[in-house]
């Protein structure tokens, strides 16, 4: 499950007192993960590009 799917699947309110207590913190923490997730995705893309580039350069040589 992707981060945005998880955030969309969480309820905004709950009648369960324990869940109602924890839910705002979980929602807030998930929101802080979004920028980190984007940075990691960009980093993974960069690593993949460099690996492909290095493999291609090795085949040409």
Secondary structure, 3 states (H helix, E strand, C coil): CCHHHHHHHCCCCCCCHHHHHHHHHHHHHHHHHHHHHHHHHHHHHHHHHHHHHHHHHHHHC
